[in-house]
Amino acid sequence: MELGDLFEGSFDSVDAIRLLAFEVATLRTLSVALVQPTPVTADRHIFYDLLDGRVVKVLLAAGLDDIESVRKAGDDTLLALNGIGPSTLLLLREVMG
């Protein structure tokens, strides 16, 4: 029995219930996997989920290692960093507030 058989109306109710239970379990497993956050490790910072790797390296090297520190940094401070230009600054402000 396949899921499509349920739509055609040709199914045994016990088999249909088993199939639906299997499909629900599969969807729950997938949805849990999709919402699990990526762990922050020494080699993977949360910024990598938001920004280009080059920009992340510049920010981390400057000691800006959390969103709040980037938000508080002035435009002049960020623009003074090698690799942060006006377009990257605009992106940082859009992404991080």
PyMOL commands that place a pseudoatom at each C-alpha (Angstrom):
pseudoatom trace, name=CA, resn=MET, resi=1, chain=A, elem=C, hetatm=0, pos=[0.000, 0.000, 0.000]
pseudoatom trace, name=CA, resn=GLU, resi=2, chain=A, elem=C, hetatm=0, pos=[1.163, 3.496, -0.848]
pseudoatom trace, name=CA, resn=LEU, resi=3, chain=A, elem=C, hetatm=0, pos=[-0.053, 6.891, 0.255]
pseudoatom trace, name=CA, resn=GLY, resi=4, chain=A, elem=C, hetatm=0, pos=[-1.677, 7.457, -3.146]
pseudoatom trace, name=CA, resn=ASP, resi=5, chain=A, elem=C, hetatm=0, pos=[-3.985, 4.479, -2.550]
pseudoatom trace, name=CA, resn=LEU, resi=6, chain=A, elem=C, hetatm=0, pos=[-5.711, 6.424, 0.199]
pseudoatom trace, name=CA, resn=PHE, resi=7, chain=A, elem=C, hetatm=0, pos=[-6.800, 9.080, -2.256]
pseudoatom trace, name=CA, resn=GLU, resi=8, chain=A, elem=C, hetatm=0, pos=[-8.214, 6.528, -4.679]
pseudoatom trace, name=CA, resn=GLY, resi=9, chain=A, elem=C, hetatm=0, pos=[-10.340, 4.970, -1.966]
pseudoatom trace, name=CA, resn=SER, resi=10, chain=A, elem=C, hetatm=0, pos=[-8.973, 1.449, -2.480]
pseudoatom trace, name=CA, resn=PHE, resi=11, chain=A, elem=C, hetatm=0, pos=[-7.486, 0.489, 0.853]
pseudoatom trace, name=CA, resn=ASP, resi=12, chain=A, elem=C, hetatm=0, pos=[-7.888, -1.696, 3.876]
pseudoatom trace, name=CA, resn=SER, resi=13, chain=A, elem=C, hetatm=0, pos=[-8.527, 0.450, 6.959]
pseudoatom trace, name=CA, resn=VAL, resi=14, chain=A, elem=C, hetatm=0, pos=[-5.923, -1.336, 9.118]
pseudoatom trace, name=CA, resn=ASP, resi=15, chain=A, elem=C, hetatm=0, pos=[-3.249, -0.904, 6.456]
pseudoatom trace, name=CA, resn=ALA, resi=16, chain=A, elem=C, hetatm=0, pos=[-4.322, 2.685, 5.955]
pseudoatom trace, name=CA, resn=ILE, resi=17, chain=A, elem=C, hetatm=0, pos=[-3.969, 3.468, 9.658]
pseudoatom trace, name=CA, resn=ARG, resi=18, chain=A, elem=C, hetatm=0, pos=[-0.520, 1.868, 9.745]
pseudoatom trace, name=CA, resn=LEU, resi=19, chain=A, elem=C, hetatm=0, pos=[0.551, 3.842, 6.700]
pseudoatom trace, name=CA, resn=LEU, resi=20, chain=A, elem=C, hetatm=0, pos=[-0.744, 7.114, 8.113]
pseudoatom trace, name=CA, resn=ALA, resi=21, chain=A, elem=C, hetatm=0, pos=[0.959, 6.444, 11.453]
pseudoatom trace, name=CA, resn=PHE, resi=22, chain=A, elem=C, hetatm=0, pos=[4.229, 5.819, 9.629]
pseudoatom trace, name=CA, resn=GLU, resi=23, chain=A, elem=C, hetatm=0, pos=[3.840, 9.026, 7.577]
pseudoatom trace, name=CA, resn=VAL, resi=24, chain=A, elem=C, hetatm=0, pos=[3.062, 11.092, 10.686]
pseudoatom trace, name=CA, resn=ALA, resi=25, chain=A, elem=C, hetatm=0, pos=[6.083, 9.670, 12.495]
pseudoatom trace, name=CA, resn=THR, resi=26, chain=A, elem=C, hetatm=0, pos=[8.269, 10.454, 9.505]
pseudoatom trace, name=CA, resn=LEU, resi=27, chain=A, elem=C, hetatm=0, pos=[6.993, 14.035, 9.319]
pseudoatom trace, name=CA, resn=ARG, resi=28, chain=A, elem=C, hetatm=0, pos=[7.555, 14.542, 13.040]
pseudoatom trace, name=CA, resn=THR, resi=29, chain=A, elem=C, hetatm=0, pos=[11.115, 13.289, 12.702]
pseudoatom trace, name=CA, resn=LEU, resi=30, chain=A, elem=C, hetatm=0, pos=[11.741, 15.644, 9.786]
pseudoatom trace, name=CA, resn=SER, resi=31, chain=A, elem=C, hetatm=0, pos=[10.178, 18.656, 11.485]
pseudoatom trace, name=CA, resn=VAL, resi=32, chain=A, elem=C, hetatm=0, pos=[12.238, 18.089, 14.631]
pseudoatom trace, name=CA, resn=ALA, resi=33, chain=A, elem=C, hetatm=0, pos=[15.381, 17.892, 12.508]
pseudoatom trace, name=CA, resn=LEU, resi=34, chain=A, elem=C, hetatm=0, pos=[14.468, 21.134, 10.754]
pseudoatom trace, name=CA, resn=VAL, resi=35, chain=A, elem=C, hetatm=0, pos=[13.974, 23.159, 13.929]
pseudoatom trace, name=CA, resn=GLN, resi=36, chain=A, elem=C, hetatm=0, pos=[17.060, 21.976, 15.795]
pseudoatom trace, name=CA, resn=PRO, resi=37, chain=A, elem=C, hetatm=0, pos=[19.465, 24.908, 16.068]
pseudoatom trace, name=CA, resn=THR, resi=38, chain=A, elem=C, hetatm=0, pos=[22.944, 24.586, 14.693]
pseudoatom trace, name=CA, resn=PRO, resi=39, chain=A, elem=C, hetatm=0, pos=[25.267, 24.349, 17.671]
pseudoatom trace, name=CA, resn=VAL, resi=40, chain=A, elem=C, hetatm=0, pos=[27.820, 27.090, 18.090]
pseudoatom trace, name=CA, resn=THR, resi=41, chain=A, elem=C, hetatm=0, pos=[31.252, 25.551, 18.318]
pseudoatom trace, name=CA, resn=ALA, resi=42, chain=A, elem=C, hetatm=0, pos=[34.749, 26.935, 18.251]
pseudoatom trace, name=CA, resn=ASP, resi=43, chain=A, elem=C, hetatm=0, pos=[34.862, 26.606, 14.475]
pseudoatom trace, name=CA, resn=ARG, resi=44, chain=A, elem=C, hetatm=0, pos=[31.244, 27.575, 13.746]
pseudoatom trace, name=CA, resn=HIS, resi=45, chain=A, elem=C, hetatm=0, pos=[29.765, 30.849, 14.958]
pseudoatom trace, name=CA, resn=ILE, resi=46, chain=A, elem=C, hetatm=0, pos=[26.078, 31.786, 14.648]
pseudoatom trace, name=CA, resn=PHE, resi=47, chain=A, elem=C, hetatm=0, pos=[27.112, 34.669, 12.387]
pseudoatom trace, name=CA, resn=TYR, resi=48, chain=A, elem=C, hetatm=0, pos=[27.853, 32.100, 9.675]
pseudoatom trace, name=CA, resn=ASP, resi=49, chain=A, elem=C, hetatm=0, pos=[24.093, 31.479, 9.447]
pseudoatom trace, name=CA, resn=LEU, resi=50, chain=A, elem=C, hetatm=0, pos=[23.515, 35.176, 8.774]
pseudoatom trace, name=CA, resn=LEU, resi=51, chain=A, elem=C, hetatm=0, pos=[26.501, 36.498, 6.847]
pseudoatom trace, name=CA, resn=ASP, resi=52, chain=A, elem=C, hetatm=0, pos=[29.210, 35.696, 4.359]
pseudoatom trace, name=CA, resn=GLY, resi=53, chain=A, elem=C, hetatm=0, pos=[32.191, 33.920, 5.904]
pseudoatom trace, name=CA, resn=ARG, resi=54, chain=A, elem=C, hetatm=0, pos=[34.578, 36.727, 4.991]
pseudoatom trace, name=CA, resn=VAL, resi=55, chain=A, elem=C, hetatm=0, pos=[32.479, 39.276, 6.873]
pseudoatom trace, name=CA, resn=VAL, resi=56, chain=A, elem=C, hetatm=0, pos=[32.179, 36.969, 9.872]
pseudoatom trace, name=CA, resn=LYS, resi=57, chain=A, elem=C, hetatm=0, pos=[35.965, 36.603, 10.083]
pseudoatom trace, name=CA, resn=VAL, resi=58, chain=A, elem=C, hetatm=0, pos=[36.387, 40.397, 9.998]
pseudoatom trace, name=CA, resn=LEU, resi=59, chain=A, elem=C, hetatm=0, pos=[33.820, 40.896, 12.767]
pseudoatom trace, name=CA, resn=LEU, resi=60, chain=A, elem=C, hetatm=0, pos=[35.220, 38.164, 14.996]
pseudoatom trace, name=CA, resn=ALA, resi=61, chain=A, elem=C, hetatm=0, pos=[38.797, 39.406, 14.532]
pseudoatom trace, name=CA, resn=ALA, resi=62, chain=A, elem=C, hetatm=0, pos=[37.636, 42.853, 15.675]
pseudoatom trace, name=CA, resn=GLY, resi=63, chain=A, elem=C, hetatm=0, pos=[36.105, 41.370, 18.824]
pseudoatom trace, name=CA, resn=LEU, resi=64, chain=A, elem=C, hetatm=0, pos=[32.526, 41.838, 17.634]
pseudoatom trace, name=CA, resn=ASP, resi=65, chain=A, elem=C, hetatm=0, pos=[31.375, 38.376, 18.559]
pseudoatom trace, name=CA, resn=ASP, resi=66, chain=A, elem=C, hetatm=0, pos=[27.674, 38.848, 19.233]
pseudoatom trace, name=CA, resn=ILE, resi=67, chain=A, elem=C, hetatm=0, pos=[24.778, 40.606, 17.573]
pseudoatom trace, name=CA, resn=GLU, resi=68, chain=A, elem=C, hetatm=0, pos=[24.480, 43.219, 20.305]
pseudoatom trace, name=CA, resn=SER, resi=69, chain=A, elem=C, hetatm=0, pos=[28.122, 44.292, 19.924]
pseudoatom trace, name=CA, resn=VAL, resi=70, chain=A, elem=C, hetatm=0, pos=[27.600, 44.759, 16.175]
pseudoatom trace, name=CA, resn=ARG, resi=71, chain=A, elem=C, hetatm=0, pos=[24.403, 46.725, 16.814]
pseudoatom trace, name=CA, resn=LYS, resi=72, chain=A, elem=C, hetatm=0, pos=[26.190, 49.012, 19.299]
pseudoatom trace, name=CA, resn=ALA, resi=73, chain=A, elem=C, hetatm=0, pos=[29.209, 49.585, 17.066]
pseudoatom trace, name=CA, resn=GLY, resi=74, chain=A, elem=C, hetatm=0, pos=[29.051, 52.896, 15.252]
pseudoatom trace, name=CA, resn=ASP, resi=75, chain=A, elem=C, hetatm=0, pos=[29.025, 53.088, 11.481]
pseudoatom trace, name=CA, resn=ASP, resi=76, chain=A, elem=C, hetatm=0, pos=[32.473, 54.702, 11.510]
pseudoatom trace, name=CA, resn=THR, resi=77, chain=A, elem=C, hetatm=0, pos=[33.840, 51.875, 13.659]
pseudoatom trace, name=CA, resn=LEU, resi=78, chain=A, elem=C, hetatm=0, pos=[32.489, 49.219, 11.318]
pseudoatom trace, name=CA, resn=LEU, resi=79, chain=A, elem=C, hetatm=0, pos=[33.606, 51.060, 8.177]
pseudoatom trace, name=CA, resn=ALA, resi=80, chain=A, elem=C, hetatm=0, pos=[37.121, 51.297, 9.629]
pseudoatom trace, name=CA, resn=LEU, resi=81, chain=A, elem=C, hetatm=0, pos=[37.380, 47.503, 9.576]
pseudoatom trace, name=CA, resn=ASN, resi=82, chain=A, elem=C, hetatm=0, pos=[39.267, 46.133, 6.578]
pseudoatom trace, name=CA, resn=GLY, resi=83, chain=A, elem=C, hetatm=0, pos=[36.645, 44.421, 4.412]
pseudoatom trace, name=CA, resn=ILE, resi=84, chain=A, elem=C, hetatm=0, pos=[33.591, 46.354, 5.603]
pseudoatom trace, name=CA, resn=GLY, resi=85, chain=A, elem=C, hetatm=0, pos=[32.419, 48.892, 3.066]
pseudoatom trace, name=CA, resn=PRO, resi=86, chain=A, elem=C, hetatm=0, pos=[29.172, 50.822, 2.669]
pseudoatom trace, name=CA, resn=SER, resi=87, chain=A, elem=C, hetatm=0, pos=[27.264, 47.911, 1.108]
pseudoatom trace, name=CA, resn=THR, resi=88, chain=A, elem=C, hetatm=0, pos=[28.417, 45.469, 3.795]
pseudoatom trace, name=CA, resn=LEU, resi=89, chain=A, elem=C, hetatm=0, pos=[27.528, 48.014, 6.479]
pseudoatom trace, name=CA, resn=LEU, resi=90, chain=A, elem=C, hetatm=0, pos=[24.031, 48.289, 5.018]
pseudoatom trace, name=CA, resn=LEU, resi=91, chain=A, elem=C, hetatm=0, pos=[23.751, 44.496, 5.032]
pseudoatom trace, name=CA, resn=LEU, resi=92, chain=A, elem=C, hetatm=0, pos=[24.906, 44.330, 8.671]
pseudoatom trace, name=CA, resn=ARG, resi=93, chain=A, elem=C, hetatm=0, pos=[22.317, 46.897, 9.705]
pseudoatom trace, name=CA, resn=GLU, resi=94, chain=A, elem=C, hetatm=0, pos=[19.564, 45.057, 7.813]
pseudoatom trace, name=CA, resn=VAL, resi=95, chain=A, elem=C, hetatm=0, pos=[20.480, 41.628, 9.185]
pseudoatom trace, name=CA, resn=MET, resi=96, chain=A, elem=C, hetatm=0, pos=[21.343, 42.571, 12.755]
pseudoatom trace, name=CA, resn=GLY, resi=97, chain=A, elem=C, hetatm=0, pos=[19.175, 45.596, 13.332]
for i in range(1, 97): cmd.bond("trace and resi %d" % i, "trace and resi %d" % (i + 1))
show_as sticks, trace
zoom trace
